[in-house]
Amino acid sequence: MPDEPRPPGEGLWRRLTEAQNVALAAEELARPDNPDSLDHPDGRVRAARIGAPSFGRPVRRVSPGRLAGAVAAVAVAAAALFLLIPRQPAGRLRVQVGSAAEEAVAAVPSLVADAQADLPLRFSDGSAVTFRAGSAGRLESLTASGSEIVLERGALTAHVVHALTTAWVVRAGPYRVRVTGTRFAVSWRAGRLDLSLFEGSVIVDGSVLGAGVPLTAGRRLTVASGVVRIEPFQAAGPPPRVAQQGRGQNDRLNDQRDGAPAPSARSTDTGEEAPRDEAPSPGGSKALALGDGPRARDALSRLAGEPGSSGAFMTDEPRSATSPTSPTSREGASEDTTGASRPGHPRSPRPGVRAARAGDESWLALAEDRHYSEALAAARRLGWSNLCRHLDAHRLLTLADVARYSGARAPARRAFESLARRFPHDRLAGDAVFSLGRMAFEAGHPAEAARWFRRYGADWPNGPLADEAAGRLVESAIRLQDTKAARAAAHAYLARAPHGAQASLARGVLTDSTDGAP
Amino acid sequence: MDRILRIVPAPAPVEASTDAADDERLVAALKQRQPQAFETLIHRHGAHLRRVLTRVLGAHDTEQADVMQEVAMSAWQGIGSLTDARALKAWLTQIAVFTARGVIRRRRRGRWLALLGEVPDRPLPWAGPDLQEAARAVYAIFDRMPVDERIPFALRMLDGLDLEATAQACGMSLATVRRRLVRAERRFQKLARGHEVLEPWLREGQP
């Protein structure tokens, strides 16, 4: 058509289109049950499928050596692509409801927690969901990568173990919480939604929330009578990391995965406190009355967009800061810590530990009261390096947690590194090493993450996080597009955890790299 | 967020035929809320929807799986409004476009937020560094364009849709989409002019 706009720089658009086609084709190929769905008209995509480099680069004079190098690079990249694409685990998740077996689930259309006791659901990937006493809901669906849970009334807490294909949905009234791997508590009572996010991130949509509101760790979302409120709950602090006697091994391991804090004294099983109804901290939240429809959503976005607000949307924290990379349950890593835990403290020093040579421990008192930002400021006034040099292992770990809970990643990393360096044989150092790996991974440094996870596996092969570290090592290698390392890590993972949360991923790596490697 | 959300169920091993009769049966099954039909829908049209989203949002977009899920859920929830089953693919395309538009607007509203601004790119290892840079630059410019210009422009330039198909996908009249494409081209050229990465491409077709 003569009146159609002519593409500016046709070469750019053509090559960009071709690169996208290759990406799409590779993604389709990576779907194991859809091997022949390359129906795109561009036949050059098919060439890319077998690693051929001829997907439409413009004519350009290149030396044979460079051409060969390019061919090899593209072939390797194409093979690596197979590793980049997440895939569905092979089998459906299994679930145990309370003490009942999996089979009971289908026969129970509605799950009703006893008025006096919680109803825990344990999933085969290590995830756990607990209907709080008096709550009701149902397990809508159970797939290979997650579950859809409907909360009809009451409250539930969830700890979803992250894997590349994790896909969970919790529905509460008209709202939907989409989850990849996180810990949160949600309640739905009398038309009021209350969601507290302890770890990770979720998207909540439905009704006045429109297409979705992202929520990051440390935030609480409430929706009631058209009023949306998002606020930090740091003032009250996340569920404290204290050990709880009498919990099962599975519970502890679940908590250790993805750094779930151990439960507080008032929590049960999965370890989270249910959302509380206390008033938000002054100045710490923003609320807006909303109706439905575009105006409401615009208003919601304005709420998100007002500079200078201290509302939950209004964070100047880096993203990573709002996603605590909580390392572990320390109680599993240290007998000392277990014996010294105190409610309201991320990791309490054992009794009798000498005061840090840094002297002033006001930061520690603030941390005990869960005023983490203030604790961080107080610790910084003492000199972070000074504290890192002189504190004992327990205090160092507490110091790192204080920084992490306050969203200060760099100081947290320094504290963890000091612990790992100064107390290399202490069991708490294992927590620090794993935490460093997680932080590096989530910051987009897979090579560094791999080093930490490798070290954890080498130094604490039977540690409580050894399986998790092995799985993270697989993910790191994938992120690095290192086929060889990914295969090795996958073999190692399957050898130690053939039914673990990352077993499907590991098998996929082995299968794909066998089929697709040049 | 570097985690990839995938809620769309794994495609079922069903016939992949895409003729109209199959689509009519599929739509009927979807309206009867048969779960298997949803899987068939994704199996049959998922690749097409992913391609539309890739054109509009970019292959580097880490949230594409989330958006794809939104599209699938919208289709599932809104299938009752589809009166002509033979138009299933076009209807799905519109949903994908509208969903992507919502995502772009949502991001635009919250772009200053650190929590949304630090989403890492998904690298394009199959492309050379020059092309990767160019892709990022193109989508960075797209981000500065009005969404109703950006989307038809992306579909036109990257998916090679003709005017009619572009108009249909965007839910615009032919005249409107033509006008917006002209504006979009001018705007893109203006924004790309003098751009360190894109200038050589636009001048010579390669860096």
Boltz contact constraints between the chains, C-beta under 6 A:
constraints:
  - contact:
      token1: [A, 5]
      token2: [B, 181]
      max_distance: 6.0
  - contact:
      token1: [A, 5]
      token2: [B, 182]
      max_distance: 6.0
  - contact:
      token1: [A, 5]
      token2: [B, 185]
      max_distance: 6.0
  - contact:
      token1: [A, 7]
      token2: [B, 157]
      max_distance: 6.0
  - contact:
      token1: [A, 8]
      token2: [B, 189]
      max_distance: 6.0
  - contact:
      token1: [A, 8]
      token2: [B, 202]
      max_distance: 6.0
  - contact:
      token1: [A, 9]
      token2: [B, 201]
      max_distance: 6.0
  - contact:
      token1: [A, 9]
      token2: [B, 202]
      max_distance: 6.0
  - contact:
      token1: [A, 11]
      token2: [B, 205]
      max_distance: 6.0
  - contact:
      token1: [A, 11]
      token2: [B, 206]
      max_distance: 6.0
  - contact:
      token1: [A, 12]
      token2: [B, 201]
      max_distance: 6.0
  - contact:
      token1: [A, 13]
      token2: [B, 157]
      max_distance: 6.0
  - contact:
      token1: [A, 15]
      token2: [B, 131]
      max_distance: 6.0
  - contact:
      token1: [A, 16]
      token2: [B, 135]
      max_distance: 6.0
  - contact:
      token1: [A, 17]
      token2: [B, 158]
      max_distance: 6.0
  - contact:
      token1: [A, 19]
      token2: [B, 127]
      max_distance: 6.0
  - contact:
      token1: [A, 19]
      token2: [B, 131]
      max_distance: 6.0
  - contact:
      token1: [A, 20]
      token2: [B, 54]
      max_distance: 6.0
  - contact:
      token1: [A, 20]
      token2: [B, 59]
      max_distance: 6.0
  - contact:
      token1: [A, 22]
      token2: [B, 126]
      max_distance: 6.0
  - contact:
      token1: [A, 23]
      token2: [B, 59]
      max_distance: 6.0
  - contact:
      token1: [A, 24]
      token2: [B, 51]
      max_distance: 6.0
  - contact:
      token1: [A, 24]
      token2: [B, 54]
      max_distance: 6.0
  - contact:
      token1: [A, 28]
      token2: [B, 47]
      max_distance: 6.0
  - contact:
      token1: [A, 33]
      token2: [B, 11]
      max_distance: 6.0
  - contact:
      token1: [A, 34]
      token2: [B, 11]
      max_distance: 6.0
  - contact:
      token1: [A, 37]
      token2: [B, 47]
      max_distance: 6.0
  - contact:
      token1: [A, 58]
      token2: [B, 205]
      max_distance: 6.0
  - contact:
      token1: [A, 58]
      token2: [B, 206]
      max_distance: 6.0
  - contact:
      token1: [A, 77]
      token2: [B, 125]
      max_distance: 6.0
  - contact:
      token1: [A, 77]
      token2: [B, 126]
      max_distance: 6.0
  - contact:
      token1: [A, 80]
      token2: [B, 125]
      max_distance: 6.0
  - contact:
      token1: [A, 86]
      token2: [B, 4]
      max_distance: 6.0
  - contact:
      token1: [A, 88]
      token2: [B, 10]
      max_distance: 6.0
  - contact:
      token1: [A, 143]
      token2: [B, 9]
      max_distance: 6.0
  - contact:
      token1: [A, 165]
      token2: [B, 6]
      max_distance: 6.0
  - contact:
      token1: [A, 167]
      token2: [B, 6]
      max_distance: 6.0
  - contact:
      token1: [A, 167]
      token2: [B, 7]
      max_distance: 6.0
  - contact:
      token1: [A, 180]
      token2: [B, 3]
      max_distance: 6.0
  - contact:
      token1: [A, 180]
      token2: [B, 5]
      max_distance: 6.0
  - contact:
      token1: [A, 201]
      token2: [B, 1]
      max_distance: 6.0
  - contact:
      token1: [A, 211]
      token2: [B, 102]
      max_distance: 6.0
  - contact:
      token1: [A, 216]
      token2: [B, 115]
      max_distance: 6.0
  - contact:
      token1: [A, 301]
      token2: [B, 109]
      max_distance: 6.0
  - contact:
      token1: [A, 304]
      token2: [B, 110]
      max_distance: 6.0
  - contact:
      token1: [A, 305]
      token2: [B, 109]
      max_distance: 6.0
  - contact:
      token1: [A, 318]
      token2: [B, 114]
      max_distance: 6.0
  - contact:
      token1: [A, 319]
      token2: [B, 114]
      max_distance: 6.0
  - contact:
      token1: [A, 319]
      token2: [B, 115]
      max_distance: 6.0
  - contact:
      token1: [A, 319]
      token2: [B, 118]
      max_distance: 6.0
  - contact:
      token1: [A, 322]
      token2: [B, 115]
      max_distance: 6.0
  - contact:
      token1: [A, 444]
      token2: [B, 120]
      max_distance: 6.0
  - contact:
      token1: [A, 481]
      token2: [B, 125]
      max_distance: 6.0
